[in-house]
């Protein structure tokens, strides 16, 4: 379930239904006029809609609910707000409700609200500005979030599997249909559910959990790119705050999970790579997962790269082949396949991204000079990667314990790319913590050495005196 299209707004032109044609270019009054009801009933619906909006603004959810219910039931196309504000209202009421039966009833209504919105989506989108239209995947993913959040306390039939399946369905549809965006808190919740499933079955679910990690991280990275397109600095910063925190949480949970255990990952992929040696899509996926989890120097990784390259040379398999030759000490062949990986890309943007991956592979193997050369190439292909290249240089300098240089690169990365500000700051903080520990160790050692020197001087004094 790759999420590369999550932030692309689509017109949904292919979804032309009678409802969409019926409500296109209409206003709220016209849409209420279209319902099968008497004039008195239509007037009541308009009044209830107004009362609902006023009550929501004042957080009077009891009044809001009483006004909302008839509008939702009789005029489901009146406004998108009866779904968005209605969901918010029901969420708050579920949280505050103490009666178990009422809580369950409200939760069932909330789930039905999302289902009704999906059913009526074409008509609702027909009068919604294009940049604000939702897709089916957007709605289902948001429903999954509420199911994960409120289900354990309000759904007697709640199960982790049901929540995960709902998230997966929403994300699959986002991938197929596009979508406006995946909220940071929704991604956070999805990965926490995935983590819970992994903890319940860390062998059977490990491969899927690894995929979920990579894809959740990818979405956060892609959403953060929106900040670079934003001309208003304040709005750009809000985007960064919205997705940098979930990214940090996702990375923290993944580290806590210890799912990236080399032996376990190798044990998963050894039989599967062999069984899928003619399946290019699986081999490419396996190469990506193994490379992201420090297993790109293993025989199974090289075997997957060989099988994939023989089916169809791709940049993933070329990188794997290059790394095998690098490990074998055949530098010239290694460089040839690294360059092949870049040339197999169809655009300069992708060439730049692959050059960045090659630099990371070389950095890992200890070839810092080669890594710097490919970082330069990455920027030449795509100047937008300057910040990420600075971050790689910062990591190289950190590993070499060149802390002042590493911190300077962190500052350059944050200045070149606002989306990296959080990552750069965290790395700087880690470096400063190490520096503080080193300074304290040096102080304590200097004090210890001074005390030892005093003891030795005193011993030498008494030894010298005893010889006279």
C-alpha positions as CSV (number, residue, x, y, z in Angstrom):
1,X,0.0,0.0,0.0
2,X,2.3,2.7,-1.2
3,X,1.1,6.2,-0.3
4,X,2.9,8.3,-2.9
5,X,-0.3,10.0,-4.0
6,X,-1.6,11.0,-0.6
7,X,-1.2,14.7,-1.0
8,X,-2.3,15.0,-4.6
9,X,-5.7,16.7,-5.0
10,X,-7.8,15.0,-7.7
11,X,-10.9,16.2,-9.4
12,X,-12.6,12.8,-9.2
13,X,-14.0,13.6,-12.7
14,X,-14.6,9.9,-13.3
15,X,-17.1,9.7,-10.5
16,X,-20.2,11.1,-12.3
17,X,-23.3,9.9,-10.6
18,X,-26.9,11.2,-10.7
19,X,-26.4,12.7,-7.3
20,X,-23.4,14.6,-8.4
21,X,-25.2,16.1,-11.4
22,X,-28.2,16.9,-9.3
23,X,-26.3,19.0,-6.7
24,X,-23.6,20.5,-8.8
25,X,-23.3,24.3,-8.4
26,X,-26.2,24.5,-5.9
27,X,-26.2,26.3,-2.5
28,X,-27.5,25.1,0.8
29,X,-31.0,26.5,0.4
30,X,-31.4,25.0,-3.1
31,X,-30.3,21.6,-1.8
32,X,-32.8,21.6,1.0
33,X,-35.5,22.7,-1.4
34,X,-34.7,19.5,-3.4
35,X,-35.7,17.1,-0.6
36,X,-39.0,15.3,-0.7
37,X,-40.7,17.2,2.2
38,X,-43.4,19.9,2.9
39,X,-42.4,23.5,3.0
40,X,-42.9,23.5,6.8
41,X,-40.5,20.6,7.1
42,X,-37.9,22.3,4.9
43,X,-38.2,25.4,7.0
44,X,-37.6,23.3,10.1
45,X,-34.5,21.7,8.5
46,X,-33.1,25.2,7.8
47,X,-33.8,26.3,11.4
48,X,-32.2,23.1,12.8
49,X,-29.1,23.6,10.6
50,X,-28.7,27.1,11.9
51,X,-29.2,25.9,15.5
52,X,-26.7,23.2,14.9
53,X,-24.0,25.6,13.7
54,X,-24.6,28.0,16.6
55,X,-24.5,25.2,19.2
56,X,-21.3,23.7,17.7
57,X,-19.6,27.1,18.0
58,X,-20.5,27.3,21.7
59,X,-19.6,23.6,22.3
60,X,-23.2,22.9,23.4
61,X,-23.2,19.4,22.1
62,X,-26.5,18.3,23.6
63,X,-28.4,21.1,21.7
64,X,-26.2,20.5,18.6
65,X,-27.2,16.9,18.6
66,X,-30.9,17.5,18.8
67,X,-30.7,20.0,15.9
68,X,-28.3,17.9,13.9
69,X,-30.2,14.6,13.9
70,X,-33.2,15.6,11.7
71,X,-30.9,17.4,9.3
72,X,-28.6,14.4,8.9
73,X,-31.6,12.1,8.4
74,X,-33.7,14.2,6.1
75,X,-31.2,16.4,4.2
76,X,-27.9,14.5,3.9
77,X,-26.7,16.8,1.1
78,X,-27.4,20.0,2.8
79,X,-23.8,20.8,3.8
80,X,-20.5,18.9,4.2
81,X,-20.4,20.4,7.7
82,X,-23.2,18.1,8.9
83,X,-20.5,15.3,8.5
84,X,-17.3,17.1,9.6
85,X,-18.9,19.1,12.5
86,X,-21.2,16.2,13.2
87,X,-18.3,13.8,13.6
88,X,-16.6,16.3,16.0
89,X,-19.8,16.6,18.0
90,X,-20.3,12.8,18.3
91,X,-16.6,12.4,19.3
92,X,-17.0,14.9,22.2
93,X,-20.3,13.4,23.3
94,X,-18.8,9.8,23.3
95,X,-15.9,11.1,25.4
96,X,-18.2,12.8,27.9
97,X,-21.0,10.2,28.1
98,X,-20.9,8.1,31.3
99,X,-23.8,5.8,30.4
100,X,-22.4,2.7,28.6
101,X,-25.5,2.0,26.5
102,X,-25.7,5.6,25.3
103,X,-22.0,5.7,24.6
104,X,-22.3,2.6,22.4
105,X,-25.3,4.2,20.6
106,X,-23.4,7.4,19.9
107,X,-20.4,5.4,18.6
108,X,-22.7,3.5,16.2
109,X,-24.0,6.8,15.0
110,X,-20.5,8.1,14.4
111,X,-19.5,5.0,12.4
112,X,-22.8,5.3,10.4
113,X,-22.0,9.0,9.8
114,X,-18.7,8.1,8.0
115,X,-20.5,5.3,6.0
116,X,-23.2,7.7,4.9
117,X,-20.6,10.3,3.9
118,X,-18.9,7.7,1.7
119,X,-22.2,6.7,0.2
120,X,-23.1,10.3,-0.6
121,X,-19.5,11.4,-1.5
122,X,-20.0,12.1,-5.2
123,X,-22.9,14.5,-4.5
124,X,-21.2,16.2,-1.6
125,X,-18.1,16.7,-3.7
126,X,-20.1,18.2,-6.6
127,X,-20.7,21.4,-4.7
128,X,-17.4,21.5,-2.8
129,X,-14.4,23.4,-4.1
130,X,-12.0,21.1,-5.8
131,X,-9.1,21.6,-3.4
132,X,-11.3,20.6,-0.4
133,X,-13.0,17.5,-1.9
134,X,-12.5,14.3,0.0
135,X,-12.0,10.9,-1.5
136,X,-13.4,7.6,-0.1
137,X,-10.0,6.8,1.3
138,X,-9.8,10.1,3.2
139,X,-13.1,9.4,4.9
140,X,-12.4,5.7,5.7
141,X,-8.9,6.6,7.1
142,X,-10.5,9.2,9.4
143,X,-13.2,6.7,10.4
144,X,-10.4,4.2,11.3
145,X,-8.8,6.9,13.5
146,X,-12.0,7.3,15.5
147,X,-12.5,3.5,15.6
148,X,-9.0,3.2,17.1
149,X,-9.5,6.1,19.5
150,X,-13.0,5.5,20.7
151,X,-13.7,1.9,19.8
152,X,-12.1,0.3,22.9
153,X,-14.4,2.2,25.2
154,X,-17.6,2.4,23.1
155,X,-17.7,-0.7,20.8
156,X,-18.5,-4.0,22.5
157,X,-17.3,-5.8,19.4
158,X,-14.0,-3.8,19.1
159,X,-11.0,-5.6,17.8
160,X,-7.5,-4.5,16.8
161,X,-7.8,-6.5,13.6
162,X,-10.9,-4.6,12.7
163,X,-9.3,-1.2,13.2
164,X,-6.2,-2.2,11.3
165,X,-8.3,-3.6,8.4
166,X,-10.2,-0.3,8.3
167,X,-6.9,1.7,8.2
168,X,-5.6,-0.5,5.5
169,X,-8.8,-0.2,3.4
170,X,-8.6,3.6,3.7
171,X,-5.0,3.8,2.8
172,X,-5.4,1.4,-0.1
173,X,-8.2,3.6,-1.5
174,X,-6.1,6.7,-1.1
175,X,-3.4,5.0,-3.1
176,X,-5.9,4.1,-5.8
177,X,-7.9,7.3,-5.9
178,X,-5.5,9.9,-4.5
179,X,-6.5,12.1,-1.7
180,X,-6.2,15.5,-0.1
181,X,-3.8,14.6,2.7
182,X,-3.4,12.2,5.5
183,X,-3.5,14.0,8.8
184,X,-0.4,13.6,11.0
185,X,-2.5,12.3,13.9
186,X,-4.2,9.7,11.7
187,X,-0.8,8.4,10.5
188,X,0.4,8.3,14.1
189,X,-2.7,6.3,15.1
190,X,-2.3,3.9,12.2
191,X,1.3,3.1,13.1
192,X,0.4,2.6,16.8
193,X,-2.2,0.1,15.7
194,X,0.3,-1.6,13.5
195,X,2.8,-1.6,16.4
196,X,0.1,-3.2,18.7
197,X,-0.4,-5.9,16.1
198,X,3.3,-6.5,15.9
199,X,3.6,-6.8,19.7
200,X,0.8,-9.4,19.6
201,X,2.5,-11.4,16.9
202,X,6.1,-10.2,16.3
203,X,7.0,-13.0,14.0
204,X,3.9,-13.4,11.8
205,X,3.4,-9.6,11.5
206,X,7.0,-8.5,11.4
207,X,7.2,-8.1,7.6
208,X,4.0,-6.1,7.4
209,X,5.1,-4.0,10.3
210,X,8.3,-3.2,8.5
211,X,6.3,-2.1,5.4
212,X,4.0,0.0,7.6
213,X,6.9,1.8,9.1
214,X,8.5,2.6,5.8
215,X,5.3,3.8,4.2
216,X,4.2,5.8,7.3
217,X,7.6,7.5,7.3
218,X,7.4,8.1,3.6
219,X,4.0,9.8,3.9
220,X,5.3,12.1,6.7
221,X,8.3,13.0,4.4
222,X,6.0,13.7,1.5
223,X,3.6,15.8,3.6
224,X,6.5,17.8,4.9
225,X,7.4,18.7,1.3
226,X,4.2,20.8,1.3
227,X,5.9,23.2,3.6
228,X,8.5,23.9,0.9
229,X,5.7,24.8,-1.5
230,X,4.1,27.2,1.0
231,X,5.0,30.8,0.5
232,X,3.8,32.0,3.9
233,X,6.5,31.1,6.5
234,X,4.0,30.8,9.3
235,X,1.8,28.3,7.4
236,X,4.9,26.4,6.3
237,X,6.0,26.1,10.0
238,X,2.5,24.8,10.9
239,X,2.9,22.1,8.3
240,X,6.2,21.1,9.7
241,X,4.8,21.0,13.2
242,X,1.9,18.9,12.0
243,X,4.1,16.1,10.5
244,X,7.5,16.3,12.2
245,X,6.1,15.2,15.5
246,X,4.3,12.1,14.1
247,X,7.5,11.3,12.2
248,X,9.5,11.5,15.4
249,X,6.9,9.3,17.2
250,X,6.9,6.8,14.4
251,X,10.6,6.5,14.4
252,X,10.7,6.3,18.2
253,X,8.1,3.4,18.3
254,X,9.9,1.6,15.6
255,X,13.2,1.8,17.5
256,X,11.4,0.6,20.6
257,X,9.9,-2.3,18.8
258,X,13.3,-3.8,17.9
259,X,11.6,-5.1,14.7
260,X,14.7,-4.3,12.7
261,X,16.6,-7.3,14.1
262,X,18.9,-8.5,11.3
263,X,18.7,-12.2,12.1
264,X,14.9,-12.1,12.2
265,X,14.6,-10.1,9.0
266,X,17.0,-12.4,7.2
267,X,15.1,-15.4,8.5
268,X,11.9,-13.9,7.0
269,X,13.3,-13.1,3.6
270,X,15.5,-16.1,2.9
271,X,12.7,-18.5,2.0
272,X,10.4,-15.8,0.5
273,X,13.1,-14.4,-1.8
274,X,13.7,-17.9,-3.2
275,X,10.0,-18.6,-3.5
276,X,9.5,-15.2,-5.3
277,X,12.6,-15.2,-7.5
278,X,10.4,-14.6,-10.6
279,X,8.2,-11.9,-8.9
280,X,9.8,-8.6,-9.6
281,X,7.4,-6.5,-7.5
282,X,8.1,-8.7,-4.4
283,X,11.8,-8.6,-5.0
284,X,11.8,-4.8,-5.3
285,X,9.8,-4.6,-2.1
286,X,12.1,-7.0,-0.3
287,X,15.2,-5.0,-1.4
288,X,13.6,-1.8,-0.1
289,X,12.8,-3.3,3.3
290,X,16.1,-4.9,3.8
291,X,18.0,-1.8,2.7
292,X,16.1,0.3,5.2
293,X,16.8,-2.1,8.0
294,X,20.5,-2.5,7.8
295,X,20.4,-5.8,5.9
296,X,21.8,-4.6,2.6
297,X,25.1,-6.4,3.2
298,X,23.7,-9.9,3.5
299,X,23.6,-12.8,1.1
300,X,19.8,-12.8,0.9
301,X,19.8,-9.1,-0.1
302,X,22.4,-9.8,-2.8
303,X,20.4,-12.8,-4.0
304,X,17.2,-10.7,-4.3
305,X,19.2,-8.0,-6.2
306,X,20.5,-10.7,-8.6
307,X,17.1,-12.2,-9.3
308,X,15.5,-8.8,-9.8
309,X,18.3,-7.5,-12.1
310,X,18.0,-10.6,-14.2
311,X,14.3,-10.1,-14.7
312,X,14.5,-6.4,-15.4
313,X,17.3,-4.0,-14.4
314,X,16.0,-1.4,-12.0
315,X,17.7,1.1,-9.7
316,X,16.9,-1.0,-6.7
317,X,18.5,-4.2,-8.1
318,X,21.4,-2.2,-9.6
319,X,22.2,-0.7,-6.1
320,X,22.1,-4.2,-4.6
321,X,24.4,-5.5,-7.2
322,X,26.8,-2.6,-6.7
323,X,26.9,-3.2,-3.0
324,X,27.8,-6.9,-3.5
325,X,30.7,-5.9,-5.7
326,X,31.7,-3.2,-3.2
327,X,31.8,-5.8,-0.5
328,X,33.9,-8.1,-2.7
329,X,36.4,-5.3,-3.2
330,X,35.6,-4.9,-6.9
331,X,35.4,-1.1,-6.8
332,X,35.2,-0.5,-10.6
333,X,32.2,-2.9,-11.0
334,X,30.6,-1.4,-8.0
335,X,30.8,2.1,-9.3
336,X,29.5,0.9,-12.7
337,X,26.3,-0.5,-11.2
338,X,25.9,2.5,-8.9
339,X,26.0,4.7,-12.0
340,X,23.6,2.2,-13.8
341,X,21.2,2.7,-10.9
342,X,21.1,6.4,-11.6
343,X,20.9,6.1,-15.3
344,X,17.9,3.7,-15.0
345,X,15.9,6.6,-13.5
346,X,13.8,8.5,-16.0
347,X,13.9,12.0,-14.4
348,X,16.5,14.2,-12.8
349,X,14.4,14.3,-9.6
350,X,14.5,10.5,-9.3
351,X,18.2,10.5,-10.3
352,X,18.9,12.9,-7.5
353,X,17.0,10.7,-5.0
354,X,18.9,7.6,-6.1
355,X,22.3,9.4,-5.9
356,X,21.3,10.2,-2.3
357,X,20.7,6.5,-1.7
358,X,24.0,5.6,-3.2
359,X,25.7,8.1,-1.0
360,X,24.1,6.6,2.0
361,X,25.2,3.1,0.9
362,X,28.8,4.3,0.5
363,X,28.7,6.1,3.8
364,X,27.6,2.9,5.5
365,X,30.5,0.9,3.9
366,X,33.0,3.5,5.1
367,X,33.6,5.1,1.8
368,X,33.1,8.7,2.9
369,X,34.9,10.2,-0.2
370,X,32.6,8.3,-2.5
371,X,29.6,9.3,-0.4
372,X,30.6,13.0,-0.8
373,X,30.9,12.6,-4.6
374,X,27.4,11.2,-4.9
375,X,26.0,13.8,-2.5
376,X,27.4,16.4,-4.9
377,X,25.7,14.5,-7.8
378,X,22.4,14.4,-6.0
379,X,22.4,18.2,-5.7
380,X,23.4,18.6,-9.3
381,X,20.5,16.5,-10.4
382,X,18.0,18.1,-8.0
383,X,19.0,21.3,-6.1
384,X,16.0,20.7,-3.9
385,X,18.0,17.9,-2.2
386,X,20.6,20.3,-0.8
387,X,19.2,20.1,2.8
388,X,19.1,16.3,2.8
389,X,22.6,16.2,1.5
390,X,23.7,18.4,4.4
391,X,22.0,16.0,6.8
392,X,23.9,13.1,5.4
393,X,27.1,15.1,5.7
394,X,26.1,15.9,9.3
395,X,25.7,12.1,10.0
396,X,29.1,11.4,8.5
397,X,30.7,14.1,10.6
398,X,28.9,12.8,13.7
399,X,30.2,9.3,13.1
400,X,33.7,10.6,12.7
401,X,33.2,12.5,16.0
402,X,33.7,15.8,14.2
403,X,31.0,17.4,16.3
404,X,31.5,21.1,15.4
405,X,31.4,20.3,11.7
406,X,28.3,18.1,12.2
407,X,26.4,20.8,14.0
408,X,27.3,23.3,11.3
409,X,25.9,20.9,8.7
410,X,22.7,20.6,10.8
411,X,22.3,24.3,10.7
412,X,22.8,24.4,6.9
413,X,20.3,21.5,6.5
414,X,17.6,23.4,8.5
415,X,18.3,26.6,6.6
416,X,18.1,24.9,3.2
417,X,15.0,22.8,3.9
418,X,12.4,23.7,6.5
419,X,11.1,20.2,6.6
420,X,14.4,19.0,8.1
421,X,14.4,21.6,10.9
422,X,13.1,19.1,13.5
423,X,15.5,16.3,12.5
424,X,18.4,18.7,12.4
425,X,17.6,20.0,15.8
426,X,17.3,16.5,17.3
427,X,20.7,15.5,15.9
428,X,22.2,18.7,17.3
429,X,20.7,18.0,20.7
430,X,22.1,14.5,20.6
431,X,25.5,15.8,19.7
432,X,25.4,18.4,22.5
433,X,24.4,15.7,24.9
434,X,27.5,13.6,23.8
435,X,29.7,16.7,24.0
436,X,28.4,17.4,27.6
437,X,29.1,13.8,28.6
438,X,32.6,14.0,27.0
439,X,33.3,17.3,28.8
440,X,32.2,15.9,32.1
441,X,34.3,12.7,31.6
442,X,37.3,14.9,30.7
443,X,36.8,17.0,33.8
444,X,36.5,13.9,36.0
445,X,39.5,12.3,34.4
446,X,41.6,15.5,34.8
447,X,40.6,15.6,38.5
448,X,41.5,11.9,38.8
449,X,44.8,12.4,37.1
450,X,45.5,15.4,39.4
451,X,44.8,13.4,42.5
452,X,46.9,10.5,41.3
453,X,49.7,12.8,40.5
454,X,49.5,14.3,44.1
455,X,49.5,10.8,45.5
456,X,52.5,9.7,43.4
457,X,54.4,12.9,44.3
458,X,53.8,12.3,48.0
459,X,54.9,8.7,47.6
460,X,58.0,9.8,45.8
461,X,58.8,12.3,48.5
462,X,58.6,9.8,51.3
463,X,60.5,7.2,49.2
464,X,63.3,9.8,48.6
465,X,63.4,10.6,52.3
466,X,63.7,7.0,53.4
467,X,66.8,6.6,51.3
468,X,68.7,9.4,52.9
